[in-house]
Amino acid sequence: MKYICIRCGIIWIVGIATDELSGGLCDLCITEYVRKKQKSRGFDDCFRKATEDCSETECSYWDSCIKQSANNNDEGKKG
């Protein structure tokens, strides 16, 4: 399926390319959005920057960020 970012207009494909089109946010726009929200709520704007375990457990995005960090660390170990 093809996706188009509703913020920046970039198009990306997930799975098999089809003529279907869906909207959402690309990775870059998600990251920018979350970091802006983190700052506005008094947290460091550190989403997807983690190199070690995050202590900001009260952050709304903590769970997503930790999962992303774990996936990135696993990918680095494969090579």
N, CA, C and O atoms as a Tripos MOL2 file, in Angstrom:
@<TRIPOS>MOLECULE
protein
  316   315    79     0     0
PROTEIN
NO_CHARGES

@<TRIPOS>ATOM
      1 N           0.8400   -1.1810    0.0000 N.3       1 MET1
      2 CA          0.0000    0.0000    0.0000 C.3       1 MET1
      3 C           0.8800    1.2380    0.0000 C.2       1 MET1
      4 O           1.9480    1.2470    0.6120 O.2       1 MET1
      5 N           0.4460    2.2510   -0.6670 N.am      2 LYS2
      6 CA          1.1440    3.5410   -0.6810 C.3       2 LYS2
      7 C           0.5560    4.4290    0.4120 C.2       2 LYS2
      8 O          -0.6520    4.4550    0.6470 O.2       2 LYS2
      9 N           1.4480    5.1430    1.0600 N.am      3 TYR3
     10 CA          1.0510    6.1040    2.0800 C.3       3 TYR3
     11 C           1.5760    7.4750    1.6840 C.2       3 TYR3
     12 O           2.6300    7.5920    1.0590 O.2       3 TYR3
     13 N           0.8290    8.5130    2.0560 N.am      4 ILE4
     14 CA          1.2900    9.8840    1.8330 C.3       4 ILE4
     15 C           1.2380   10.6090    3.1730 C.2       4 ILE4
     16 O           0.2410   10.5490    3.8940 O.2       4 ILE4
     17 N           2.3310   11.2920    3.4870 N.am      5 CYS5
     18 CA          2.3950   12.0400    4.7350 C.3       5 CYS5
     19 C           1.4720   13.2520    4.6180 C.2       5 CYS5
     20 O           1.5750   14.0330    3.6720 O.2       5 CYS5
     21 N           0.5910   13.3960    5.5660 N.am      6 ILE6
     22 CA         -0.3720   14.4980    5.5290 C.3       6 ILE6
     23 C           0.2680   15.8300    5.9100 C.2       6 ILE6
     24 O          -0.3610   16.8820    5.7960 O.2       6 ILE6
     25 N           1.5160   15.7800    6.3590 N.am      7 ARG7
     26 CA          2.2090   17.0130    6.7290 C.3       7 ARG7
     27 C           3.1860   17.4790    5.6470 C.2       7 ARG7
     28 O           3.1600   18.6440    5.2480 O.2       7 ARG7
     29 N           4.0510   16.5670    5.1700 N.am      8 CYS8
     30 CA          5.0890   16.9950    4.2200 C.3       8 CYS8
     31 C           4.8690   16.4900    2.7920 C.2       8 CYS8
     32 O           5.5250   16.9590    1.8620 O.2       8 CYS8
     33 N           3.9520   15.5420    2.6170 N.am      9 GLY9
     34 CA          3.6240   15.0670    1.2790 C.3       9 GLY9
     35 C           4.4820   13.9410    0.7390 C.2       9 GLY9
     36 O           4.2580   13.4850   -0.3820 O.2       9 GLY9
     37 N           5.4760   13.4720    1.5200 N.am     10 ILE10
     38 CA          6.3120   12.3660    1.0580 C.3      10 ILE10
     39 C           5.4520   11.1040    0.9040 C.2      10 ILE10
     40 O           4.5150   10.8860    1.6720 O.2      10 ILE10
     41 N           5.7780   10.2910   -0.0820 N.am     11 ILE11
     42 CA          5.0480    9.0400   -0.3220 C.3      11 ILE11
     43 C           5.9870    7.8810   -0.0420 C.2      11 ILE11
     44 O           7.1450    7.8880   -0.4600 O.2      11 ILE11
     45 N           5.4730    6.8790    0.6740 N.am     12 TRP12
     46 CA          6.2600    5.6750    0.9190 C.3      12 TRP12
     47 C           5.3670    4.4580    0.7490 C.2      12 TRP12
     48 O           4.1400    4.5540    0.7810 O.2      12 TRP12
     49 N           6.0090    3.3120    0.5680 N.am     13 ILE13
     50 CA          5.2830    2.0690    0.3110 C.3      13 ILE13
     51 C           5.5680    1.0830    1.4310 C.2      13 ILE13
     52 O           6.7130    0.9180    1.8520 O.2      13 ILE13
     53 N           4.5080    0.4270    1.9120 N.am     14 VAL14
     54 CA          4.6390   -0.6260    2.9060 C.3      14 VAL14
     55 C           4.0640   -1.8920    2.2920 C.2      14 VAL14
     56 O           2.9300   -1.9080    1.8130 O.2      14 VAL14
     57 N           4.8620   -2.9500    2.3140 N.am     15 GLY15
     58 CA          4.4010   -4.2000    1.7210 C.3      15 GLY15
     59 C           4.4010   -4.1220    0.2080 C.2      15 GLY15
     60 O           5.2740   -3.5020   -0.3990 O.2      15 GLY15
     61 N           3.4300   -4.7460   -0.3770 N.am     16 ILE16
     62 CA          3.3190   -4.7930   -1.8330 C.3      16 ILE16
     63 C           2.7110   -3.4820   -2.3300 C.2      16 ILE16
     64 O           1.7010   -3.0180   -1.8010 O.2      16 ILE16
     65 N           3.3250   -2.8980   -3.3390 N.am     17 ALA17
     66 CA          2.8180   -1.6430   -3.9020 C.3      17 ALA17
     67 C           1.4850   -1.8840   -4.5980 C.2      17 ALA17
     68 O           1.3580   -2.7930   -5.4190 O.2      17 ALA17
     69 N           0.5090   -1.0750   -4.2690 N.am     18 THR18
     70 CA         -0.8000   -1.1330   -4.9110 C.3      18 THR18
     71 C          -1.2000    0.2860   -5.3040 C.2      18 THR18
     72 O          -0.4700    1.2430   -5.0460 O.2      18 THR18
     73 N          -2.3510    0.4060   -5.9220 N.am     19 ASP19
     74 CA         -2.8680    1.7260   -6.2780 C.3      19 ASP19
     75 C          -3.5850    2.3950   -5.1060 C.2      19 ASP19
     76 O          -3.9400    3.5710   -5.1860 O.2      19 ASP19
     77 N          -3.7990    1.6510   -4.0180 N.am     20 GLU20
     78 CA         -4.4630    2.2190   -2.8480 C.3      20 GLU20
     79 C          -3.5540    3.2460   -2.1940 C.2      20 GLU20
     80 O          -2.3340    3.0810   -2.1610 O.2      20 GLU20
     81 N          -4.1580    4.3050   -1.6760 N.am     21 LEU21
     82 CA         -3.4130    5.3700   -1.0300 C.3      21 LEU21
     83 C          -4.0500    5.6740    0.3180 C.2      21 LEU21
     84 O          -5.2700    5.8000    0.4270 O.2      21 LEU21
     85 N          -3.2170    5.7900    1.3380 N.am     22 SER22
     86 CA         -3.6970    6.1090    2.6710 C.3      22 SER22
     87 C          -2.8430    7.2360    3.2360 C.2      22 SER22
     88 O          -1.7190    7.4460    2.7810 O.2      22 SER22
     89 N          -3.3530    7.9510    4.2030 N.am     23 GLY23
     90 CA         -2.6210    9.0660    4.7860 C.3      23 GLY23
     91 C          -2.1360    8.7680    6.1840 C.2      23 GLY23
     92 O          -2.6840    7.9100    6.8770 O.2      23 GLY23
     93 N          -1.1170    9.4730    6.5890 N.am     24 GLY24
     94 CA         -0.5360    9.3380    7.9160 C.3      24 GLY24
     95 C           0.6540   10.2650    8.0070 C.2      24 GLY24
     96 O           0.8290   11.1420    7.1610 O.2      24 GLY24
     97 N           1.4670   10.0820    9.0190 N.am     25 LEU25
     98 CA          2.6820   10.8690    9.1780 C.3      25 LEU25
     99 C           3.8920    9.9960    8.8910 C.2      25 LEU25
    100 O           3.9490    8.8490    9.3350 O.2      25 LEU25
    101 N           4.8590   10.5280    8.1520 N.am     26 CYS26
    102 CA          6.1080    9.8090    7.8950 C.3      26 CYS26
    103 C           6.9400    9.8070    9.1820 C.2      26 CYS26
    104 O           6.6280   10.5330   10.1270 O.2      26 CYS26
    105 N           7.9880    8.9980    9.2160 N.am     27 ASP27
    106 CA          8.8210    8.8970   10.4160 C.3      27 ASP27
    107 C           9.3890   10.2400   10.8520 C.2      27 ASP27
    108 O           9.3930   10.5500   12.0430 O.2      27 ASP27
    109 N           9.8670   11.0360    9.9080 N.am     28 LEU28
    110 CA         10.4410   12.3310   10.2550 C.3      28 LEU28
    111 C           9.3890   13.2490   10.8900 C.2      28 LEU28
    112 O           9.6590   13.9000   11.8990 O.2      28 LEU28
    113 N           8.2010   13.2960   10.3020 N.am     29 CYS29
    114 CA          7.1450   14.1640   10.8390 C.3      29 CYS29
    115 C           6.6430   13.6660   12.1910 C.2      29 CYS29
    116 O           6.3130   14.4760   13.0580 O.2      29 CYS29
    117 N           6.5780   12.3500   12.3870 N.am     30 ILE30
    118 CA          6.1930   11.8060   13.6950 C.3      30 ILE30
    119 C           7.2090   12.2500   14.7340 C.2      30 ILE30
    120 O           6.8430   12.7100   15.8160 O.2      30 ILE30
    121 N           8.4850   12.1100   14.4000 N.am     31 THR31
    122 CA          9.5460   12.4780   15.3360 C.3      31 THR31
    123 C           9.4760   13.9590   15.6870 C.2      31 THR31
    124 O           9.5620   14.3160   16.8620 O.2      31 THR31
    125 N           9.3230   14.8200   14.6960 N.am     32 GLU32
    126 CA          9.2270   16.2650   14.9490 C.3      32 GLU32
    127 C           8.0090   16.5960   15.8120 C.2      32 GLU32
    128 O           8.0940   17.4130   16.7280 O.2      32 GLU32
    129 N           6.8740   15.9560   15.5130 N.am     33 TYR33
    130 CA          5.6400   16.1930   16.2630 C.3      33 TYR33
    131 C           5.8080   15.7940   17.7330 C.2      33 TYR33
    132 O           5.4590   16.5530   18.6370 O.2      33 TYR33
    133 N           6.3470   14.5940   17.9550 N.am     34 VAL34
    134 CA          6.4960   14.0960   19.3180 C.3      34 VAL34
    135 C           7.4830   14.9600   20.1050 C.2      34 VAL34
    136 O           7.2260   15.2840   21.2640 O.2      34 VAL34
    137 N           8.5980   15.3330   19.4970 N.am     35 ARG35
    138 CA          9.5800   16.1670   20.1980 C.3      35 ARG35
    139 C           8.9900   17.5210   20.5910 C.2      35 ARG35
    140 O           9.2840   18.0420   21.6670 O.2      35 ARG35
    141 N           8.1580   18.0880   19.7190 N.am     36 LYS36
    142 CA          7.4920   19.3570   20.0310 C.3      36 LYS36
    143 C           6.5550   19.1720   21.2270 C.2      36 LYS36
    144 O           6.5070   20.0180   22.1200 O.2      36 LYS36
    145 N           5.8140   18.0670   21.2380 N.am     37 LYS37
    146 CA          4.9050   17.7770   22.3520 C.3      37 LYS37
    147 C           5.6820   17.5590   23.6490 C.2      37 LYS37
    148 O           5.2730   18.0350   24.7080 O.2      37 LYS37
    149 N           6.8070   16.8360   23.5660 N.am     38 GLN38
    150 CA          7.6230   16.6010   24.7560 C.3      38 GLN38
    151 C           8.0730   17.9280   25.3670 C.2      38 GLN38
    152 O           7.9440   18.1320   26.5750 O.2      38 GLN38
    153 N           8.5910   18.8170   24.5500 N.am     39 LYS39
    154 CA          9.0560   20.1240   25.0340 C.3      39 LYS39
    155 C           7.9220   20.9060   25.6760 C.2      39 LYS39
    156 O           8.1000   21.5140   26.7310 O.2      39 LYS39
    157 N           6.7500   20.8920   25.0360 N.am     40 SER40
    158 CA          5.6240   21.6630   25.5590 C.3      40 SER40
    159 C           5.1250   21.1240   26.8980 C.2      40 SER40
    160 O           4.4610   21.8360   27.6510 O.2      40 SER40
    161 N           5.4460   19.8600   27.1910 N.am     41 ARG41
    162 CA          5.0180   19.2380   28.4500 C.3      41 ARG41
    163 C           6.1380   19.2050   29.4910 C.2      41 ARG41
    164 O           5.9990   18.5780   30.5410 O.2      41 ARG41
    165 N           7.2510   19.8870   29.1910 N.am     42 GLY42
    166 CA          8.3240   19.9990   30.1690 C.3      42 GLY42
    167 C           9.3540   18.8890   30.1510 C.2      42 GLY42
    168 O          10.1800   18.8090   31.0600 O.2      42 GLY42
    169 N           9.3300   18.0360   29.1520 N.am     43 PHE43
    170 CA         10.3120   16.9590   29.0300 C.3      43 PHE43
    171 C          11.3800   17.3450   28.0160 C.2      43 PHE43
    172 O          11.1870   18.2580   27.2130 O.2      43 PHE43
    173 N          12.5010   16.6450   28.0590 N.am     44 ASP44
    174 CA         13.5090   16.8200   27.0070 C.3      44 ASP44
    175 C          12.9050   16.3510   25.6940 C.2      44 ASP44
    176 O          12.1130   15.4090   25.6710 O.2      44 ASP44
    177 N          13.2770   17.0050   24.6000 N.am     45 ASP45
    178 CA         12.7740   16.5930   23.2820 C.3      45 ASP45
    179 C          13.7010   15.5000   22.7360 C.2      45 ASP45
    180 O          14.4970   15.7340   21.8260 O.2      45 ASP45
    181 N          13.5760   14.3110   23.3140 N.am     46 CYS46
    182 CA         14.5440   13.2460   23.0680 C.3      46 CYS46
    183 C          13.9730   12.0460   22.3120 C.2      46 CYS46
    184 O          14.6570   11.0310   22.1870 O.2      46 CYS46
    185 N          12.7620   12.1290   21.8130 N.am     47 PHE47
    186 CA         12.1470   10.9910   21.1390 C.3      47 PHE47
    187 C          13.0420   10.4680   20.0200 C.2      47 PHE47
    188 O          13.5000   11.2300   19.1690 O.2      47 PHE47
    189 N          13.2830    9.1710   20.0330 N.am     48 ARG48
    190 CA         14.1280    8.4580   19.0610 C.3      48 ARG48
    191 C          15.5920    8.8740   19.0870 C.2      48 ARG48
    192 O          16.3230    8.6280   18.1280 O.2      48 ARG48
    193 N          16.0240    9.4970   20.1680 N.am     49 LYS49
    194 CA         17.4320    9.8490   20.3330 C.3      49 LYS49
    195 C          18.1100    8.9220   21.3450 C.2      49 LYS49
    196 O          19.3300    8.9660   21.5030 O.2      49 LYS49
    197 N          17.3390    8.0980   22.0170 N.am     50 ALA50
    198 CA         17.8490    7.2990   23.1370 C.3      50 ALA50
    199 C          19.0080    6.3900   22.7350 C.2      50 ALA50
    200 O          18.9570    5.6870   21.7250 O.2      50 ALA50
    201 N          20.0410    6.4300   23.5520 N.am     51 THR51
    202 CA         21.1640    5.5120   23.3780 C.3      51 THR51
    203 C          21.2680    4.5830   24.5800 C.2      51 THR51
    204 O          22.0700    3.6490   24.5890 O.2      51 THR51
    205 N          20.4550    4.8460   25.5850 N.am     52 GLU52
    206 CA         20.4050    4.0180   26.7760 C.3      52 GLU52
    207 C          18.9950    4.1140   27.3450 C.2      52 GLU52
    208 O          18.1660    4.8530   26.8160 O.2      52 GLU52
    209 N          18.7160    3.3830   28.4070 N.am     53 ASP53
    210 CA         17.3870    3.4040   29.0100 C.3      53 ASP53
    211 C          17.0060    4.8070   29.4520 C.2      53 ASP53
    212 O          17.8170    5.5360   30.0220 O.2      53 ASP53
    213 N          15.7680    5.1690   29.1800 N.am     54 CYS54
    214 CA         15.2560    6.4960   29.4950 C.3      54 CYS54
    215 C          14.6380    6.5020   30.8900 C.2      54 CYS54
    216 O          13.9230    5.5770   31.2750 O.2      54 CYS54
    217 N          14.9250    7.5510   31.6270 N.am     55 SER55
    218 CA         14.3770    7.6790   32.9780 C.3      55 SER55
    219 C          13.0970    8.5170   33.0120 C.2      55 SER55
    220 O          12.4940    8.6790   34.0730 O.2      55 SER55
    221 N          12.6810    9.0460   31.8690 N.am     56 GLU56
    222 CA         11.4830    9.9040   31.7970 C.3      56 GLU56
    223 C          10.2130    9.0560   31.6910 C.2      56 GLU56
    224 O           9.4720    9.1780   30.7160 O.2      56 GLU56
    225 N           9.9590    8.2050   32.6740 N.am     57 THR57
    226 CA          8.8480    7.2530   32.6110 C.3      57 THR57
    227 C           7.4780    7.9170   32.6320 C.2      57 THR57
    228 O           6.4860    7.2750   32.2870 O.2      57 THR57
    229 N           7.3960    9.1760   33.0230 N.am     58 GLU58
    230 CA          6.1150    9.8910   33.0320 C.3      58 GLU58
    231 C           5.7840   10.5010   31.6700 C.2      58 GLU58
    232 O           4.6790   11.0060   31.4740 O.2      58 GLU58
    233 N           6.7120   10.4630   30.7440 N.am     59 CYS59
    234 CA          6.4930   11.0040   29.4030 C.3      59 CYS59
    235 C           5.4710   10.1390   28.6650 C.2      59 CYS59
    236 O           5.5370    8.9110   28.7180 O.2      59 CYS59
    237 N           4.5440   10.7750   27.9900 N.am     60 SER60
    238 CA          3.4980   10.0550   27.2510 C.3      60 SER60
    239 C           4.0580    9.1530   26.1600 C.2      60 SER60
    240 O           3.4010    8.1950   25.7520 O.2      60 SER60
    241 N           5.2560    9.4470   25.6850 N.am     61 TYR61
    242 CA          5.8340    8.7180   24.5620 C.3      61 TYR61
    243 C           6.9130    7.7390   24.9970 C.2      61 TYR61
    244 O           7.5860    7.1490   24.1520 O.2      61 TYR61
    245 N           7.0870    7.5580   26.2900 N.am     62 TRP62
    246 CA          8.1430    6.7100   26.8340 C.3      62 TRP62
    247 C           8.0900    5.2960   26.2590 C.2      62 TRP62
    248 O           9.1050    4.7740   25.7980 O.2      62 TRP62
    249 N           6.9180    4.6810   26.2860 N.am     63 ASP63
    250 CA          6.7780    3.3000   25.8230 C.3      63 ASP63
    251 C           7.1550    3.1570   24.3480 C.2      63 ASP63
    252 O           7.8920    2.2450   23.9740 O.2      63 ASP63
    253 N           6.6460    4.0620   23.5190 N.am     64 SER64
    254 CA          6.9630    4.0220   22.0860 C.3      64 SER64
    255 C           8.4480    4.2380   21.8450 C.2      64 SER64
    256 O           9.0450    3.5780   20.9950 O.2      64 SER64
    257 N           9.0330    5.1420   22.5740 N.am     65 CYS65
    258 CA         10.4460    5.4620   22.3980 C.3      65 CYS65
    259 C          11.3230    4.2830   22.8180 C.2      65 CYS65
    260 O          12.2900    3.9520   22.1310 O.2      65 CYS65
    261 N          10.9910    3.6550   23.9320 N.am     66 ILE66
    262 CA         11.7640    2.5060   24.4180 C.3      66 ILE66
    263 C          11.6840    1.3610   23.4180 C.2      66 ILE66
    264 O          12.6930    0.7120   23.1400 O.2      66 ILE66
    265 N          10.4950    1.1050   22.8750 N.am     67 LYS67
    266 CA         10.3420    0.0420   21.8740 C.3      67 LYS67
    267 C          11.1780    0.3540   20.6340 C.2      67 LYS67
    268 O          11.8400   -0.5340   20.0970 O.2      67 LYS67
    269 N          11.1550    1.5950   20.1790 N.am     68 GLN68
    270 CA         11.9260    2.0150   19.0060 C.3      68 GLN68
    271 C          13.4150    1.8560   19.2740 C.2      68 GLN68
    272 O          14.1600    1.3830   18.4160 O.2      68 GLN68
    273 N          13.8410    2.2490   20.4550 N.am     69 SER69
    274 CA         15.2480    2.1450   20.8200 C.3      69 SER69
    275 C          15.6830    0.6780   20.8580 C.2      69 SER69
    276 O          16.7760    0.3440   20.4010 O.2      69 SER69
    277 N          14.8350   -0.1950   21.3980 N.am     70 ALA70
    278 CA         15.1460   -1.6260   21.4640 C.3      70 ALA70
    279 C          15.2540   -2.2160   20.0540 C.2      70 ALA70
    280 O          16.1490   -3.0160   19.7840 O.2      70 ALA70
    281 N          14.3480   -1.8240   19.1600 N.am     71 ASN71
    282 CA         14.4020   -2.3040   17.7790 C.3      71 ASN71
    283 C          15.6870   -1.8530   17.0960 C.2      71 ASN71
    284 O          16.3170   -2.6350   16.3840 O.2      71 ASN71
    285 N          16.0780   -0.6080   17.3030 N.am     72 ASN72
    286 CA         17.3070   -0.0900   16.6990 C.3      72 ASN72
    287 C          18.5240   -0.8130   17.2410 C.2      72 ASN72
    288 O          19.4530   -1.1100   16.4900 O.2      72 ASN72
    289 N          18.5320   -1.1000   18.5420 N.am     73 ASN73
    290 CA         19.6560   -1.8140   19.1470 C.3      73 ASN73
    291 C          19.7430   -3.2370   18.6170 C.2      73 ASN73
    292 O          20.8420   -3.7380   18.3820 O.2      73 ASN73
    293 N          18.5910   -3.9070   18.4210 N.am     74 ASP74
    294 CA         18.5740   -5.2570   17.8790 C.3      74 ASP74
    295 C          19.1090   -5.2850   16.4550 C.2      74 ASP74
    296 O          19.8470   -6.1990   16.0870 O.2      74 ASP74
    297 N          18.7430   -4.2950   15.6560 N.am     75 GLU75
    298 CA         19.2030   -4.2250   14.2680 C.3      75 GLU75
    299 C          20.7140   -4.0240   14.2170 C.2      75 GLU75
    300 O          21.3850   -4.5750   13.3430 O.2      75 GLU75
    301 N          21.2480   -3.2440   15.1420 N.am     76 GLY76
    302 CA         22.6820   -2.9990   15.1900 C.3      76 GLY76
    303 C          23.4750   -4.2390   15.5630 C.2      76 GLY76
    304 O          24.6340   -4.3740   15.1710 O.2      76 GLY76
    305 N          22.8600   -5.1510   16.3200 N.am     77 LYS77
    306 CA         23.5400   -6.3630   16.7590 C.3      77 LYS77
    307 C          23.5830   -7.4250   15.6690 C.2      77 LYS77
    308 O          24.4220   -8.3250   15.7220 O.2      77 LYS77
    309 N          22.6920   -7.3390   14.6770 N.am     78 LYS78
    310 CA         22.6120   -8.3440   13.6300 C.3      78 LYS78
    311 C          23.8300   -8.3020   12.7010 C.2      78 LYS78
    312 O          24.2730   -9.3400   12.2100 O.2      78 LYS78
    313 N          24.3630   -7.1140   12.4650 N.am     79 GLY79
    314 CA         25.4080   -6.9360   11.4820 C.3      79 GLY79
    315 C          26.7210   -7.3660   11.9640 C.2      79 GLY79
    316 O          27.7080   -7.2730   11.2340 O.2      79 GLY79
@<TRIPOS>BOND
     1     1     2 1
     2     2     3 1
     3     3     4 2
     4     3     5 am
     5     5     6 1
     6     6     7 1
     7     7     8 2
     8     7     9 am
     9     9    10 1
    10    10    11 1
    11    11    12 2
    12    11    13 am
    13    13    14 1
    14    14    15 1
    15    15    16 2
    16    15    17 am
    17    17    18 1
    18    18    19 1
    19    19    20 2
    20    19    21 am
    21    21    22 1
    22    22    23 1
    23    23    24 2
    24    23    25 am
    25    25    26 1
    26    26    27 1
    27    27    28 2
    28    27    29 am
    29    29    30 1
    30    30    31 1
    31    31    32 2
    32    31    33 am
    33    33    34 1
    34    34    35 1
    35    35    36 2
    36    35    37 am
    37    37    38 1
    38    38    39 1
    39    39    40 2
    40    39    41 am
    41    41    42 1
    42    42    43 1
    43    43    44 2
    44    43    45 am
    45    45    46 1
    46    46    47 1
    47    47    48 2
    48    47    49 am
    49    49    50 1
    50    50    51 1
    51    51    52 2
    52    51    53 am
    53    53    54 1
    54    54    55 1
    55    55    56 2
    56    55    57 am
    57    57    58 1
    58    58    59 1
    59    59    60 2
    60    59    61 am
    61    61    62 1
    62    62    63 1
    63    63    64 2
    64    63    65 am
    65    65    66 1
    66    66    67 1
    67    67    68 2
    68    67    69 am
    69    69    70 1
    70    70    71 1
    71    71    72 2
    72    71    73 am
    73    73    74 1
    74    74    75 1
    75    75    76 2
    76    75    77 am
    77    77    78 1
    78    78    79 1
    79    79    80 2
    80    79    81 am
    81    81    82 1
    82    82    83 1
    83    83    84 2
    84    83    85 am
    85    85    86 1
    86    86    87 1
    87    87    88 2
    88    87    89 am
    89    89    90 1
    90    90    91 1
    91    91    92 2
    92    91    93 am
    93    93    94 1
    94    94    95 1
    95    95    96 2
    96    95    97 am
    97    97    98 1
    98    98    99 1
    99    99   100 2
   100    99   101 am
   101   101   102 1
   102   102   103 1
   103   103   104 2
   104   103   105 am
   105   105   106 1
   106   106   107 1
   107   107   108 2
   108   107   109 am
   109   109   110 1
   110   110   111 1
   111   111   112 2
   112   111   113 am
   113   113   114 1
   114   114   115 1
   115   115   116 2
   116   115   117 am
   117   117   118 1
   118   118   119 1
   119   119   120 2
   120   119   121 am
   121   121   122 1
   122   122   123 1
   123   123   124 2
   124   123   125 am
   125   125   126 1
   126   126   127 1
   127   127   128 2
   128   127   129 am
   129   129   130 1
   130   130   131 1
   131   131   132 2
   132   131   133 am
   133   133   134 1
   134   134   135 1
   135   135   136 2
   136   135   137 am
   137   137   138 1
   138   138   139 1
   139   139   140 2
   140   139   141 am
   141   141   142 1
   142   142   143 1
   143   143   144 2
   144   143   145 am
   145   145   146 1
   146   146   147 1
   147   147   148 2
   148   147   149 am
   149   149   150 1
   150   150   151 1
   151   151   152 2
   152   151   153 am
   153   153   154 1
   154   154   155 1
   155   155   156 2
   156   155   157 am
   157   157   158 1
   158   158   159 1
   159   159   160 2
   160   159   161 am
   161   161   162 1
   162   162   163 1
   163   163   164 2
   164   163   165 am
   165   165   166 1
   166   166   167 1
   167   167   168 2
   168   167   169 am
   169   169   170 1
   170   170   171 1
   171   171   172 2
   172   171   173 am
   173   173   174 1
   174   174   175 1
   175   175   176 2
   176   175   177 am
   177   177   178 1
   178   178   179 1
   179   179   180 2
   180   179   181 am
   181   181   182 1
   182   182   183 1
   183   183   184 2
   184   183   185 am
   185   185   186 1
   186   186   187 1
   187   187   188 2
   188   187   189 am
   189   189   190 1
   190   190   191 1
   191   191   192 2
   192   191   193 am
   193   193   194 1
   194   194   195 1
   195   195   196 2
   196   195   197 am
   197   197   198 1
   198   198   199 1
   199   199   200 2
   200   199   201 am
   201   201   202 1
   202   202   203 1
   203   203   204 2
   204   203   205 am
   205   205   206 1
   206   206   207 1
   207   207   208 2
   208   207   209 am
   209   209   210 1
   210   210   211 1
   211   211   212 2
   212   211   213 am
   213   213   214 1
   214   214   215 1
   215   215   216 2
   216   215   217 am
   217   217   218 1
   218   218   219 1
   219   219   220 2
   220   219   221 am
   221   221   222 1
   222   222   223 1
   223   223   224 2
   224   223   225 am
   225   225   226 1
   226   226   227 1
   227   227   228 2
   228   227   229 am
   229   229   230 1
   230   230   231 1
   231   231   232 2
   232   231   233 am
   233   233   234 1
   234   234   235 1
   235   235   236 2
   236   235   237 am
   237   237   238 1
   238   238   239 1
   239   239   240 2
   240   239   241 am
   241   241   242 1
   242   242   243 1
   243   243   244 2
   244   243   245 am
   245   245   246 1
   246   246   247 1
   247   247   248 2
   248   247   249 am
   249   249   250 1
   250   250   251 1
   251   251   252 2
   252   251   253 am
   253   253   254 1
   254   254   255 1
   255   255   256 2
   256   255   257 am
   257   257   258 1
   258   258   259 1
   259   259   260 2
   260   259   261 am
   261   261   262 1
   262   262   263 1
   263   263   264 2
   264   263   265 am
   265   265   266 1
   266   266   267 1
   267   267   268 2
   268   267   269 am
   269   269   270 1
   270   270   271 1
   271   271   272 2
   272   271   273 am
   273   273   274 1
   274   274   275 1
   275   275   276 2
   276   275   277 am
   277   277   278 1
   278   278   279 1
   279   279   280 2
   280   279   281 am
   281   281   282 1
   282   282   283 1
   283   283   284 2
   284   283   285 am
   285   285   286 1
   286   286   287 1
   287   287   288 2
   288   287   289 am
   289   289   290 1
   290   290   291 1
   291   291   292 2
   292   291   293 am
   293   293   294 1
   294   294   295 1
   295   295   296 2
   296   295   297 am
   297   297   298 1
   298   298   299 1
   299   299   300 2
   300   299   301 am
   301   301   302 1
   302   302   303 1
   303   303   304 2
   304   303   305 am
   305   305   306 1
   306   306   307 1
   307   307   308 2
   308   307   309 am
   309   309   310 1
   310   310   311 1
   311   311   312 2
   312   311   313 am
   313   313   314 1
   314   314   315 1
   315   315   316 2
@<TRIPOS>SUBSTRUCTURE
     1 MET1         2 RESIDUE 1 A MET
     2 LYS2         6 RESIDUE 1 A LYS
     3 TYR3        10 RESIDUE 1 A TYR
     4 ILE4        14 RESIDUE 1 A ILE
     5 CYS5        18 RESIDUE 1 A CYS
     6 ILE6        22 RESIDUE 1 A ILE
     7 ARG7        26 RESIDUE 1 A ARG
     8 CYS8        30 RESIDUE 1 A CYS
     9 GLY9        34 RESIDUE 1 A GLY
    10 ILE10       38 RESIDUE 1 A ILE
    11 ILE11       42 RESIDUE 1 A ILE
    12 TRP12       46 RESIDUE 1 A TRP
    13 ILE13       50 RESIDUE 1 A ILE
    14 VAL14       54 RESIDUE 1 A VAL
    15 GLY15       58 RESIDUE 1 A GLY
    16 ILE16       62 RESIDUE 1 A ILE
    17 ALA17       66 RESIDUE 1 A ALA
    18 THR18       70 RESIDUE 1 A THR
    19 ASP19       74 RESIDUE 1 A ASP
    20 GLU20       78 RESIDUE 1 A GLU
    21 LEU21       82 RESIDUE 1 A LEU
    22 SER22       86 RESIDUE 1 A SER
    23 GLY23       90 RESIDUE 1 A GLY
    24 GLY24       94 RESIDUE 1 A GLY
    25 LEU25       98 RESIDUE 1 A LEU
    26 CYS26      102 RESIDUE 1 A CYS
    27 ASP27      106 RESIDUE 1 A ASP
    28 LEU28      110 RESIDUE 1 A LEU
    29 CYS29      114 RESIDUE 1 A CYS
    30 ILE30      118 RESIDUE 1 A ILE
    31 THR31      122 RESIDUE 1 A THR
    32 GLU32      126 RESIDUE 1 A GLU
    33 TYR33      130 RESIDUE 1 A TYR
    34 VAL34      134 RESIDUE 1 A VAL
    35 ARG35      138 RESIDUE 1 A ARG
    36 LYS36      142 RESIDUE 1 A LYS
    37 LYS37      146 RESIDUE 1 A LYS
    38 GLN38      150 RESIDUE 1 A GLN
    39 LYS39      154 RESIDUE 1 A LYS
    40 SER40      158 RESIDUE 1 A SER
    41 ARG41      162 RESIDUE 1 A ARG
    42 GLY42      166 RESIDUE 1 A GLY
    43 PHE43      170 RESIDUE 1 A PHE
    44 ASP44      174 RESIDUE 1 A ASP
    45 ASP45      178 RESIDUE 1 A ASP
    46 CYS46      182 RESIDUE 1 A CYS
    47 PHE47      186 RESIDUE 1 A PHE
    48 ARG48      190 RESIDUE 1 A ARG
    49 LYS49      194 RESIDUE 1 A LYS
    50 ALA50      198 RESIDUE 1 A ALA
    51 THR51      202 RESIDUE 1 A THR
    52 GLU52      206 RESIDUE 1 A GLU
    53 ASP53      210 RESIDUE 1 A ASP
    54 CYS54      214 RESIDUE 1 A CYS
    55 SER55      218 RESIDUE 1 A SER
    56 GLU56      222 RESIDUE 1 A GLU
    57 THR57      226 RESIDUE 1 A THR
    58 GLU58      230 RESIDUE 1 A GLU
    59 CYS59      234 RESIDUE 1 A CYS
    60 SER60      238 RESIDUE 1 A SER
    61 TYR61      242 RESIDUE 1 A TYR
    62 TRP62      246 RESIDUE 1 A TRP
    63 ASP63      250 RESIDUE 1 A ASP
    64 SER64      254 RESIDUE 1 A SER
    65 CYS65      258 RESIDUE 1 A CYS
    66 ILE66      262 RESIDUE 1 A ILE
    67 LYS67      266 RESIDUE 1 A LYS
    68 GLN68      270 RESIDUE 1 A GLN
    69 SER69      274 RESIDUE 1 A SER
    70 ALA70      278 RESIDUE 1 A ALA
    71 ASN71      282 RESIDUE 1 A ASN
    72 ASN72      286 RESIDUE 1 A ASN
    73 ASN73      290 RESIDUE 1 A ASN
    74 ASP74      294 RESIDUE 1 A ASP
    75 GLU75      298 RESIDUE 1 A GLU
    76 GLY76      302 RESIDUE 1 A GLY
    77 LYS77      306 RESIDUE 1 A LYS
    78 LYS78      310 RESIDUE 1 A LYS
    79 GLY79      314 RESIDUE 1 A GLY
